[in-house]
Amino acid sequence: MIADFRLTIADSQRTRAEVQRQADGENDGKEERLVAAKSRNLQVWIEARKRHHLSHAQVQMARELGMNPKKLGKIDNHRQERWKAPLPQFIEHLYFKRFRKTQPDRVLSLEERTKEVDQKRREKKKQKRLKETSSQLDLRPPASPGTAAVENDLPEWYVESMKNVASTETGSGTGFGEVLEAAEKLTSDEQETLIDILNRRLADRRRSELAKDIQEAQQELQSGGCRPATADELINEILS
């Protein structure tokens, strides 16, 4: 079992790396173009913020209003056309007129918003990769162990820990503490893979137990050990 466990972890890690490289190769061009476009748009807004002396809240209001940062200079000419309001006050006026509030509920600078969007994109990309990896992994125990080659691909502390667990299982102990300690030392990706493996094996075990119960019930029915009964008959038998 321990050998199968080590092989499954190693195979899962190699498969994850292959799937990740394939996904990266397909999405690199699209991702680079998207990031480049967002970077250019962000730089234009940063320059407009400095040029027109806008606050972070006013920049966010202008972006939510759909203003073009390259055309703000055409309306920021209140010194020449004195009947116009200054650009910051004009943005606040339009924002209140459309949204009926003086400023956004959550104000972020361009730099903070960029970091937040990048973090969400990385998390979404990670979840997508894990989902694709899980759907493509074959987590069933391998038919032929070959543990020597696999152990070279695993951390030394992990191999030694699993050997200790194997030796403990042959004795009187269960080895649960060693397994738990070994799992604590795994990386987040390895722990997620381990959880997926255990969930799949538990599901297979439950299906096997259910199939066994159904088979035993069918055999008992065919041998005459049980007979069909109505709900009333079952209730009467329980109450008697």
N, C-alpha and C positions, 0 to 999 in steps of 0.2 A: 504493500500500500504506500509506504514512504517513497519507494522508488518511483511508482506511478505518479505520486504527488510532485516529486522533483521534476520528472519529465514533462508533466502537464504544465507546470510553471514556466519551464524553459521554452517549450514549444509555443506557449501563449505569448511570451515576450518576443520571440522571433517573429511570430505572425503579426503581432502588433506593430513591430518595426517595419515590416514589409508593407502592411496596409497604410501606415502613416507616410512612408516614402511615396507610395503610389498616389495617395490623396494630395500630398504636397506638390507632386509633379503636375497633377491636373489643375490645381487651383492657384499655382504660383503666379501665372500671368494675370488672371483676373484679380487676384488679391493685390498684386503690385499696382495695377492700374487704379483700383479703387482707393488704395492708400495714398497714391500720388495725387489723385484728384482731391481727396479730402485735405491733404497737406497744403495744396495750392490754395484751396478755398479758405482754409484757416489762416494762412499767411496774409491773404488779402484782407480779412477781417481784423487781424492784428494791426496791420498798417492803417486801416480806416479808424480803428479805435484810437491810435496815437495821433493821427492827423486831425481828427475832429474832437479830440479830448472827451471821449465817451467813457462812462463807467462800465463796469462789467454787467450791471443790470440793464443799462441802456443798450449795450451790444446784444444782449440776449433778447430784449424786447424787439429790436430791429430784425434780428434773425427770425423770430417767431412771426413777425409781421410780413416776412418774405421780402424785405428790402434788399436791393442790390448794393453791396458795399462799394462798387466802382462808381455808382451814380449818386452817392451821398453828397458829393461836392456841389451838385447842381441845386440842392435845397439848403445847403449850408452857406447861404450868402445873405444873411440877415443884415450885414453891415451895408451892403449895396442896396438891398431892397428892404427898407426898414419896417415895412408892414408885415414882414415874415417873422415868425418866432425863431429863436435859436434852435439849432438841430436837436440838442438833447431834450429840450422842452417839447419840441414838435413830435419826437418819437414817443415821449411819455403820454402826450395828448392822444395820439393815434392808438396807442396801446390800451389806454383806458376806454377809449371810444369803442374799440372792438371787443375787449375782454372784460370790461367793467371791473377792473382792478388796477391798482397803481403800479404793481410790479409782479414778476413771476413768483410763484409760491416758493420756488427753490432756485436761488441765484448761484450760478457757477461761472467762473471765468472760462475763457476759451481753452486755456491749458488744462484746467481741472476737468472740463467736460471731455476733452480729448482723451485724457487718461482713463476716465470712467468708461468711455465708449470702447477704447482699446481693451480694457480689462474684461468687459462684457463679451467682446468679440473673441478674445482668447478663451474664455470660459465656454462659450458656445461652440467654438472649434474643438476644444478638448472633449466636450460631451459628445459631439458628433463623431469624433474619431473613436472614442470608447464604444459608442453604440455600433459603429461599423465593425470594429474589431470583434466585439462580442457576437455579432451576427455571423461572422465568418470563421470564428474559432471552432475547432472540433475538440471539445473538452473531454471526450471519452478517454478512459485509461488506455495507453498504448498496448498493443498486443505483445511486443517484445521489448523488455526494458532497456538494455544497453546503457546502464547508468554511468559508466566510466566517462564517456564523452560528454554527457550532460553535466556532470559534476564540475567539469572544467569551466563551464559557462556560468556557474552560479558562484556567489560570494563564498569565500572559505568559511566564514562564521556560520553561514546558513547551512552549508553541507554538513559541518560538524554538529550543528544543533539537531539536524534531522537524523544524523546517525545516532545521536544520543537518544532521540525519541524512539528510534527503531529498537535500540538495545533495551530501553525501558519497557517497550511493549512486550518483549519476549519474557520479561520478568513479571513481578506482581503488580507494578504500577501501571497507570494508564498513560502517562506521558502528556497529559493535558497542559500542565504548567510549562513544559518545554516548548510545546507547539505554540502556546500563547506568547511566550517570550520571543520565539522566532518570528512570529507574525508582527510583533511590535517593531521589529527592526527592519521590516520591509518598507520600501518606498510607497507612496500613495497609490501609484499606478499598479504596483505589485499587489497591494492589499485589495484594490478593487478587483483585480483579476482573481485573486484567491476567493473573495466573496462570491464572484460569479461562478467559479468552479464548484464551491460548496452548495450554492443554491441549485445548480443544475444536478448535482449528484443527489441532493435531497429529493428533488422532484422525480428523478429516475427511481429512487428507492421507494417513494410513495406510490408511483405508478406500478412498480413491481408488486408491492404489498396489496394494492387494490386488485390487480389482475389475479393474484393468488387467491384472495378472498372470493372473487367472482367465480373462479374455477372450482373452488371447494363447494360453493353454494350450488353450482350447476351439478356437480357430481352427487351431492346429497339429494338434490331434487330428482335426478335420474334413478338413484338407488331406492327411492321411496322414503327417504329419511324425513322429508317434509312434504307438506301438501299445500296447495293454494287455499287461502282463507280470506274472508271479507273483513272489513274493518270492525264490524260488530263482533264477529267471532274472536278477533284478536283482543278486543277490549274485555269481552267476557272471560277469556282465558287469563288475562292479566289480573282481573278483579277476583277471580275465583280462588 
